[in-house]
Amino acid sequence: MNSLRLSLVLLLSASPQLAAAKAPVCETAASRPISSQRIAKAEAMLADAIRRGFAPGAILVVNQRGRPLIDQVIGLADRERNVAMRRDALFRLYSMTKPVTSVAAMQLVEQGKVGLDDPVSKFIPAFAATQVYQSGASVTDIKTEKPVRPLTVRDLLRHTAGMPYKADGPTSVERLYALRGIDMGSGADIPPMDGSPRVGSTAELAERIAGIPLRDQPGARFRYGNAVDVLGRVVEVASGERLRDYVAKHVAGPLGMTDSSFLIPVEARPRLTAAYTAKSKVPAETSVLARIDPATTTPEPLALIDDPTKSPYLLDRPIDYGGAGMVGTAGDYLRLAEALRQGGRLGQSRILNKATVDQMRVNQLPKGARSPELAKVGLGFGYGFAVHDAAPTKDLSFPRCGFFWSGAASTYFWIDPANQVSGVLMTQVFGGDVRSVWLSVLDALYKEEPAKPRRGAQAVRPPSIGMAVPVTNSAASEAR
């Protein structure tokens, strides 16, 4: 016991910012089981979406209280070769790599090797000279100003670092990302457009980003982009290990995520799924959760974009993109989600302390920093993922204090602490409308639907998460 107290004192003295973490108050009520009717409705909805062509195939796995609730493997992993989806299929995680890298960084915070308010320049000296974009429509006439404060590790974790993606904005800053070969993590060999050498390592990637002005002042605005790729380099410097090795040893390994890595072993290559692209029918990207109703929409045709026999993910790529570089299985990612739901522990393995996870899963954006796309649907951002800190709405029906994130090729995870639920949906479609399918699955599991009162009778209370909800969607009924 004395040893335990000493360890706790040392932890908090090394990382005082963790001592102030406050657990959300949303999960005080007893959790309610998700009914079999809701489970059937969610499974039928996904089956119907796959049958109608929103994706060739998918995997949906959901646990409640640590026990399997849904284990649905459906459709094809490779449409062109008629390869059936399998439970251990490998998916490109893209931005679902970000929570993994964030967990790695927070482990180092716990150890006192990294401070949330440490300047990024402490680990990557080139950032000491980084300026902030002020004006200039052309890359040759950019005007800059000094940052009002140093860029910090906290900024990288919560995306207030002023680092965009090359495709996500109209200014000359985004064009500089493209010109200088700063990729979004696809793994493709994309030469810089300004004639400079290809980026050859995670260290070079971070230094090249440091040479581009920040799009915003540090802490001023949530702006999604390459920040977690830079965070991956911070992990490397602070730990003395390459990012892929650190993750394998300290995150994936302890959790039993045997198929999650930055490099696909030769023997696992046949399990890589094909990736497709399609146009989206969402009329306008007015929020991060903008959607259509998949039950009444005909999906756009899918086109192969990454052949699994020729994918760059089969190569030993020189850069470990902490924001987008991993490949993994749905089952592996569910283990990570379960560990986060349980305060950093899965079975006998603990990857983080509960106080740390509590801090990761509450909104960390300063006042005024939320983007309109987040604020409109009641979302904040913690350290590694979005957090639902408003009441459930038509846009997002799962409970307040839930947290989640997704990947560019239609991979999704969510954690519902109040009802002790963790879930993962994975397929491989860029664009398209799989997001709408995922949100409809959440609706099936969570949405409160008022029952129609009988004529002359009083209105019936809306069903809770544990009450029976009839399947009324004819297409879903047909698929079931």
Secondary structure as a PSIPRED ss2 file (coil, helix, strand):
# PSIPRED VFORMAT (PSIPRED V4.0)

   1 M C   1.000  0.000  0.000
   2 N H   0.000  1.000  0.000
   3 S H   0.000  1.000  0.000
   4 L H   0.000  1.000  0.000
   5 R H   0.000  1.000  0.000
   6 L H   0.000  1.000  0.000
   7 S H   0.000  1.000  0.000
   8 L H   0.000  1.000  0.000
   9 V H   0.000  1.000  0.000
  10 L H   0.000  1.000  0.000
  11 L H   0.000  1.000  0.000
  12 L H   0.000  1.000  0.000
  13 S H   0.000  1.000  0.000
  14 A H   0.000  1.000  0.000
  15 S C   1.000  0.000  0.000
  16 P H   0.000  1.000  0.000
  17 Q H   0.000  1.000  0.000
  18 L H   0.000  1.000  0.000
  19 A H   0.000  1.000  0.000
  20 A C   1.000  0.000  0.000
  21 A C   1.000  0.000  0.000
  22 K C   1.000  0.000  0.000
  23 A C   1.000  0.000  0.000
  24 P C   1.000  0.000  0.000
  25 V C   1.000  0.000  0.000
  26 C C   1.000  0.000  0.000
  27 E C   1.000  0.000  0.000
  28 T C   1.000  0.000  0.000
  29 A C   1.000  0.000  0.000
  30 A C   1.000  0.000  0.000
  31 S C   1.000  0.000  0.000
  32 R C   1.000  0.000  0.000
  33 P C   1.000  0.000  0.000
  34 I C   1.000  0.000  0.000
  35 S C   1.000  0.000  0.000
  36 S H   0.000  1.000  0.000
  37 Q H   0.000  1.000  0.000
  38 R H   0.000  1.000  0.000
  39 I H   0.000  1.000  0.000
  40 A H   0.000  1.000  0.000
  41 K H   0.000  1.000  0.000
  42 A H   0.000  1.000  0.000
  43 E H   0.000  1.000  0.000
  44 A H   0.000  1.000  0.000
  45 M H   0.000  1.000  0.000
  46 L H   0.000  1.000  0.000
  47 A H   0.000  1.000  0.000
  48 D H   0.000  1.000  0.000
  49 A H   0.000  1.000  0.000
  50 I H   0.000  1.000  0.000
  51 R H   0.000  1.000  0.000
  52 R C   1.000  0.000  0.000
  53 G C   1.000  0.000  0.000
  54 F C   1.000  0.000  0.000
  55 A C   1.000  0.000  0.000
  56 P C   1.000  0.000  0.000
  57 G E   0.000  0.000  1.000
  58 A E   0.000  0.000  1.000
  59 I E   0.000  0.000  1.000
  60 L E   0.000  0.000  1.000
  61 V E   0.000  0.000  1.000
  62 V E   0.000  0.000  1.000
  63 N E   0.000  0.000  1.000
  64 Q E   0.000  0.000  1.000
  65 R C   1.000  0.000  0.000
  66 G C   1.000  0.000  0.000
  67 R E   0.000  0.000  1.000
  68 P E   0.000  0.000  1.000
  69 L E   0.000  0.000  1.000
  70 I E   0.000  0.000  1.000
  71 D E   0.000  0.000  1.000
  72 Q E   0.000  0.000  1.000
  73 V E   0.000  0.000  1.000
  74 I E   0.000  0.000  1.000
  75 G E   0.000  0.000  1.000
  76 L E   0.000  0.000  1.000
  77 A E   0.000  0.000  1.000
  78 D E   0.000  0.000  1.000
  79 R C   1.000  0.000  0.000
  80 E C   1.000  0.000  0.000
  81 R C   1.000  0.000  0.000
  82 N C   1.000  0.000  0.000
  83 V E   0.000  0.000  1.000
  84 A E   0.000  0.000  1.000
  85 M C   1.000  0.000  0.000
  86 R C   1.000  0.000  0.000
  87 R C   1.000  0.000  0.000
  88 D C   1.000  0.000  0.000
  89 A C   1.000  0.000  0.000
  90 L E   0.000  0.000  1.000
  91 F E   0.000  0.000  1.000
  92 R E   0.000  0.000  1.000
  93 L C   1.000  0.000  0.000
  94 Y H   0.000  1.000  0.000
  95 S H   0.000  1.000  0.000
  96 M H   0.000  1.000  0.000
  97 T H   0.000  1.000  0.000
  98 K H   0.000  1.000  0.000
  99 P H   0.000  1.000  0.000
 100 V H   0.000  1.000  0.000
 101 T H   0.000  1.000  0.000
 102 S H   0.000  1.000  0.000
 103 V H   0.000  1.000  0.000
 104 A H   0.000  1.000  0.000
 105 A H   0.000  1.000  0.000
 106 M H   0.000  1.000  0.000
 107 Q H   0.000  1.000  0.000
 108 L H   0.000  1.000  0.000
 109 V H   0.000  1.000  0.000
 110 E H   0.000  1.000  0.000
 111 Q C   1.000  0.000  0.000
 112 G C   1.000  0.000  0.000
 113 K C   1.000  0.000  0.000
 114 V C   1.000  0.000  0.000
 115 G C   1.000  0.000  0.000
 116 L C   1.000  0.000  0.000
 117 D C   1.000  0.000  0.000
 118 D C   1.000  0.000  0.000
 119 P E   0.000  0.000  1.000
 120 V H   0.000  1.000  0.000
 121 S H   0.000  1.000  0.000
 122 K H   0.000  1.000  0.000
 123 F C   1.000  0.000  0.000
 124 I C   1.000  0.000  0.000
 125 P H   0.000  1.000  0.000
 126 A H   0.000  1.000  0.000
 127 F H   0.000  1.000  0.000
 128 A H   0.000  1.000  0.000
 129 A H   0.000  1.000  0.000
 130 T C   1.000  0.000  0.000
 131 Q C   1.000  0.000  0.000
 132 V E   0.000  0.000  1.000
 133 Y E   0.000  0.000  1.000
 134 Q E   0.000  0.000  1.000
 135 S E   0.000  0.000  1.000
 136 G C   1.000  0.000  0.000
 137 A C   1.000  0.000  0.000
 138 S C   1.000  0.000  0.000
 139 V C   1.000  0.000  0.000
 140 T C   1.000  0.000  0.000
 141 D C   1.000  0.000  0.000
 142 I C   1.000  0.000  0.000
 143 K E   0.000  0.000  1.000
 144 T E   0.000  0.000  1.000
 145 E E   0.000  0.000  1.000
 146 K C   1.000  0.000  0.000
 147 P C   1.000  0.000  0.000
 148 V C   1.000  0.000  0.000
 149 R C   1.000  0.000  0.000
 150 P C   1.000  0.000  0.000
 151 L C   1.000  0.000  0.000
 152 T E   0.000  0.000  1.000
 153 V H   0.000  1.000  0.000
 154 R H   0.000  1.000  0.000
 155 D H   0.000  1.000  0.000
 156 L H   0.000  1.000  0.000
 157 L H   0.000  1.000  0.000
 158 R H   0.000  1.000  0.000
 159 H C   1.000  0.000  0.000
 160 T C   1.000  0.000  0.000
 161 A C   1.000  0.000  0.000
 162 G C   1.000  0.000  0.000
 163 M C   1.000  0.000  0.000
 164 P C   1.000  0.000  0.000
 165 Y C   1.000  0.000  0.000
 166 K C   1.000  0.000  0.000
 167 A C   1.000  0.000  0.000
 168 D C   1.000  0.000  0.000
 169 G C   1.000  0.000  0.000
 170 P C   1.000  0.000  0.000
 171 T C   1.000  0.000  0.000
 172 S H   0.000  1.000  0.000
 173 V H   0.000  1.000  0.000
 174 E H   0.000  1.000  0.000
 175 R H   0.000  1.000  0.000
 176 L H   0.000  1.000  0.000
 177 Y H   0.000  1.000  0.000
 178 A H   0.000  1.000  0.000
 179 L H   0.000  1.000  0.000
 180 R C   1.000  0.000  0.000
 181 G C   1.000  0.000  0.000
 182 I C   1.000  0.000  0.000
 183 D C   1.000  0.000  0.000
 184 M C   1.000  0.000  0.000
 185 G C   1.000  0.000  0.000
 186 S C   1.000  0.000  0.000
 187 G C   1.000  0.000  0.000
 188 A C   1.000  0.000  0.000
 189 D C   1.000  0.000  0.000
 190 I C   1.000  0.000  0.000
 191 P C   1.000  0.000  0.000
 192 P C   1.000  0.000  0.000
 193 M C   1.000  0.000  0.000
 194 D C   1.000  0.000  0.000
 195 G C   1.000  0.000  0.000
 196 S C   1.000  0.000  0.000
 197 P C   1.000  0.000  0.000
 198 R C   1.000  0.000  0.000
 199 V C   1.000  0.000  0.000
 200 G C   1.000  0.000  0.000
 201 S C   1.000  0.000  0.000
 202 T H   0.000  1.000  0.000
 203 A H   0.000  1.000  0.000
 204 E H   0.000  1.000  0.000
 205 L H   0.000  1.000  0.000
 206 A H   0.000  1.000  0.000
 207 E H   0.000  1.000  0.000
 208 R H   0.000  1.000  0.000
 209 I H   0.000  1.000  0.000
 210 A H   0.000  1.000  0.000
 211 G C   1.000  0.000  0.000
 212 I C   1.000  0.000  0.000
 213 P C   1.000  0.000  0.000
 214 L E   0.000  0.000  1.000
 215 R C   1.000  0.000  0.000
 216 D C   1.000  0.000  0.000
 217 Q C   1.000  0.000  0.000
 218 P C   1.000  0.000  0.000
 219 G C   1.000  0.000  0.000
 220 A C   1.000  0.000  0.000
 221 R C   1.000  0.000  0.000
 222 F C   1.000  0.000  0.000
 223 R C   1.000  0.000  0.000
 224 Y C   1.000  0.000  0.000
 225 G C   1.000  0.000  0.000
 226 N C   1.000  0.000  0.000
 227 A H   0.000  1.000  0.000
 228 V H   0.000  1.000  0.000
 229 D H   0.000  1.000  0.000
 230 V H   0.000  1.000  0.000
 231 L H   0.000  1.000  0.000
 232 G H   0.000  1.000  0.000
 233 R H   0.000  1.000  0.000
 234 V H   0.000  1.000  0.000
 235 V H   0.000  1.000  0.000
 236 E H   0.000  1.000  0.000
 237 V H   0.000  1.000  0.000
 238 A H   0.000  1.000  0.000
 239 S H   0.000  1.000  0.000
 240 G C   1.000  0.000  0.000
 241 E C   1.000  0.000  0.000
 242 R C   1.000  0.000  0.000
 243 L H   0.000  1.000  0.000
 244 R H   0.000  1.000  0.000
 245 D H   0.000  1.000  0.000
 246 Y H   0.000  1.000  0.000
 247 V H   0.000  1.000  0.000
 248 A H   0.000  1.000  0.000
 249 K H   0.000  1.000  0.000
 250 H H   0.000  1.000  0.000
 251 V H   0.000  1.000  0.000
 252 A H   0.000  1.000  0.000
 253 G H   0.000  1.000  0.000
 254 P H   0.000  1.000  0.000
 255 L H   0.000  1.000  0.000
 256 G C   1.000  0.000  0.000
 257 M C   1.000  0.000  0.000
 258 T C   1.000  0.000  0.000
 259 D C   1.000  0.000  0.000
 260 S C   1.000  0.000  0.000
 261 S E   0.000  0.000  1.000
 262 F C   1.000  0.000  0.000
 263 L C   1.000  0.000  0.000
 264 I C   1.000  0.000  0.000
 265 P C   1.000  0.000  0.000
 266 V H   0.000  1.000  0.000
 267 E H   0.000  1.000  0.000
 268 A H   0.000  1.000  0.000
 269 R H   0.000  1.000  0.000
 270 P H   0.000  1.000  0.000
 271 R H   0.000  1.000  0.000
 272 L E   0.000  0.000  1.000
 273 T C   1.000  0.000  0.000
 274 A C   1.000  0.000  0.000
 275 A E   0.000  0.000  1.000
 276 Y E   0.000  0.000  1.000
 277 T E   0.000  0.000  1.000
 278 A E   0.000  0.000  1.000
 279 K C   1.000  0.000  0.000
 280 S C   1.000  0.000  0.000
 281 K C   1.000  0.000  0.000
 282 V C   1.000  0.000  0.000
 283 P C   1.000  0.000  0.000
 284 A C   1.000  0.000  0.000
 285 E C   1.000  0.000  0.000
 286 T C   1.000  0.000  0.000
 287 S C   1.000  0.000  0.000
 288 V C   1.000  0.000  0.000
 289 L C   1.000  0.000  0.000
 290 A C   1.000  0.000  0.000
 291 R C   1.000  0.000  0.000
 292 I C   1.000  0.000  0.000
 293 D C   1.000  0.000  0.000
 294 P H   0.000  1.000  0.000
 295 A H   0.000  1.000  0.000
 296 T H   0.000  1.000  0.000
 297 T C   1.000  0.000  0.000
 298 T C   1.000  0.000  0.000
 299 P C   1.000  0.000  0.000
 300 E C   1.000  0.000  0.000
 301 P C   1.000  0.000  0.000
 302 L C   1.000  0.000  0.000
 303 A E   0.000  0.000  1.000
 304 L E   0.000  0.000  1.000
 305 I E   0.000  0.000  1.000
 306 D E   0.000  0.000  1.000
 307 D C   1.000  0.000  0.000
 308 P C   1.000  0.000  0.000
 309 T C   1.000  0.000  0.000
 310 K C   1.000  0.000  0.000
 311 S C   1.000  0.000  0.000
 312 P H   0.000  1.000  0.000
 313 Y H   0.000  1.000  0.000
 314 L H   0.000  1.000  0.000
 315 L C   1.000  0.000  0.000
 316 D C   1.000  0.000  0.000
 317 R C   1.000  0.000  0.000
 318 P C   1.000  0.000  0.000
 319 I C   1.000  0.000  0.000
 320 D C   1.000  0.000  0.000
 321 Y C   1.000  0.000  0.000
 322 G C   1.000  0.000  0.000
 323 G C   1.000  0.000  0.000
 324 A C   1.000  0.000  0.000
 325 G C   1.000  0.000  0.000
 326 M C   1.000  0.000  0.000
 327 V E   0.000  0.000  1.000
 328 G E   0.000  0.000  1.000
 329 T C   1.000  0.000  0.000
 330 A H   0.000  1.000  0.000
 331 G H   0.000  1.000  0.000
 332 D H   0.000  1.000  0.000
 333 Y H   0.000  1.000  0.000
 334 L H   0.000  1.000  0.000
 335 R H   0.000  1.000  0.000
 336 L H   0.000  1.000  0.000
 337 A H   0.000  1.000  0.000
 338 E H   0.000  1.000  0.000
 339 A H   0.000  1.000  0.000
 340 L H   0.000  1.000  0.000
 341 R H   0.000  1.000  0.000
 342 Q C   1.000  0.000  0.000
 343 G C   1.000  0.000  0.000
 344 G C   1.000  0.000  0.000
 345 R E   0.000  0.000  1.000
 346 L E   0.000  0.000  1.000
 347 G C   1.000  0.000  0.000
 348 Q C   1.000  0.000  0.000
 349 S E   0.000  0.000  1.000
 350 R E   0.000  0.000  1.000
 351 I C   1.000  0.000  0.000
 352 L C   1.000  0.000  0.000
 353 N C   1.000  0.000  0.000
 354 K H   0.000  1.000  0.000
 355 A H   0.000  1.000  0.000
 356 T H   0.000  1.000  0.000
 357 V H   0.000  1.000  0.000
 358 D H   0.000  1.000  0.000
 359 Q H   0.000  1.000  0.000
 360 M H   0.000  1.000  0.000
 361 R C   1.000  0.000  0.000
 362 V C   1.000  0.000  0.000
 363 N C   1.000  0.000  0.000
 364 Q C   1.000  0.000  0.000
 365 L C   1.000  0.000  0.000
 366 P C   1.000  0.000  0.000
 367 K C   1.000  0.000  0.000
 368 G C   1.000  0.000  0.000
 369 A C   1.000  0.000  0.000
 370 R C   1.000  0.000  0.000
 371 S C   1.000  0.000  0.000
 372 P H   0.000  1.000  0.000
 373 E H   0.000  1.000  0.000
 374 L H   0.000  1.000  0.000
 375 A H   0.000  1.000  0.000
 376 K C   1.000  0.000  0.000
 377 V C   1.000  0.000  0.000
 378 G C   1.000  0.000  0.000
 379 L E   0.000  0.000  1.000
 380 G E   0.000  0.000  1.000
 381 F E   0.000  0.000  1.000
 382 G C   1.000  0.000  0.000
 383 Y C   1.000  0.000  0.000
 384 G C   1.000  0.000  0.000
 385 F C   1.000  0.000  0.000
 386 A E   0.000  0.000  1.000
 387 V E   0.000  0.000  1.000
 388 H E   0.000  0.000  1.000
 389 D C   1.000  0.000  0.000
 390 A C   1.000  0.000  0.000
 391 A C   1.000  0.000  0.000
 392 P C   1.000  0.000  0.000
 393 T C   1.000  0.000  0.000
 394 K C   1.000  0.000  0.000
 395 D C   1.000  0.000  0.000
 396 L C   1.000  0.000  0.000
 397 S C   1.000  0.000  0.000
 398 F C   1.000  0.000  0.000
 399 P C   1.000  0.000  0.000
 400 R C   1.000  0.000  0.000
 401 C C   1.000  0.000  0.000
 402 G C   1.000  0.000  0.000
 403 F E   0.000  0.000  1.000
 404 F E   0.000  0.000  1.000
 405 W E   0.000  0.000  1.000
 406 S E   0.000  0.000  1.000
 407 G E   0.000  0.000  1.000
 408 A C   1.000  0.000  0.000
 409 A C   1.000  0.000  0.000
 410 S C   1.000  0.000  0.000
 411 T E   0.000  0.000  1.000
 412 Y E   0.000  0.000  1.000
 413 F E   0.000  0.000  1.000
 414 W E   0.000  0.000  1.000
 415 I E   0.000  0.000  1.000
 416 D E   0.000  0.000  1.000
 417 P H   0.000  1.000  0.000
 418 A H   0.000  1.000  0.000
 419 N H   0.000  1.000  0.000
 420 Q C   1.000  0.000  0.000
 421 V E   0.000  0.000  1.000
 422 S E   0.000  0.000  1.000
 423 G E   0.000  0.000  1.000
 424 V E   0.000  0.000  1.000
 425 L E   0.000  0.000  1.000
 426 M E   0.000  0.000  1.000
 427 T C   1.000  0.000  0.000
 428 Q C   1.000  0.000  0.000
 429 V E   0.000  0.000  1.000
 430 F E   0.000  0.000  1.000
 431 G E   0.000  0.000  1.000
 432 G C   1.000  0.000  0.000
 433 D C   1.000  0.000  0.000
 434 V H   0.000  1.000  0.000
 435 R H   0.000  1.000  0.000
 436 S H   0.000  1.000  0.000
 437 V H   0.000  1.000  0.000
 438 W H   0.000  1.000  0.000
 439 L H   0.000  1.000  0.000
 440 S H   0.000  1.000  0.000
 441 V H   0.000  1.000  0.000
 442 L H   0.000  1.000  0.000
 443 D H   0.000  1.000  0.000
 444 A H   0.000  1.000  0.000
 445 L H   0.000  1.000  0.000
 446 Y H   0.000  1.000  0.000
 447 K C   1.000  0.000  0.000
 448 E C   1.000  0.000  0.000
 449 E C   1.000  0.000  0.000
 450 P C   1.000  0.000  0.000
 451 A C   1.000  0.000  0.000
 452 K C   1.000  0.000  0.000
 453 P C   1.000  0.000  0.000
 454 R C   1.000  0.000  0.000
 455 R C   1.000  0.000  0.000
 456 G C   1.000  0.000  0.000
 457 A C   1.000  0.000  0.000
 458 Q C   1.000  0.000  0.000
 459 A C   1.000  0.000  0.000
 460 V C   1.000  0.000  0.000
 461 R C   1.000  0.000  0.000
 462 P C   1.000  0.000  0.000
 463 P C   1.000  0.000  0.000
 464 S C   1.000  0.000  0.000
 465 I C   1.000  0.000  0.000
 466 G C   1.000  0.000  0.000
 467 M C   1.000  0.000  0.000
 468 A C   1.000  0.000  0.000
 469 V C   1.000  0.000  0.000
 470 P C   1.000  0.000  0.000
 471 V C   1.000  0.000  0.000
 472 T C   1.000  0.000  0.000
 473 N C   1.000  0.000  0.000
 474 S H   0.000  1.000  0.000
 475 A H   0.000  1.000  0.000
 476 A H   0.000  1.000  0.000
 477 S H   0.000  1.000  0.000
 478 E H   0.000  1.000  0.000
 479 A H   0.000  1.000  0.000
 480 R C   1.000  0.000  0.000
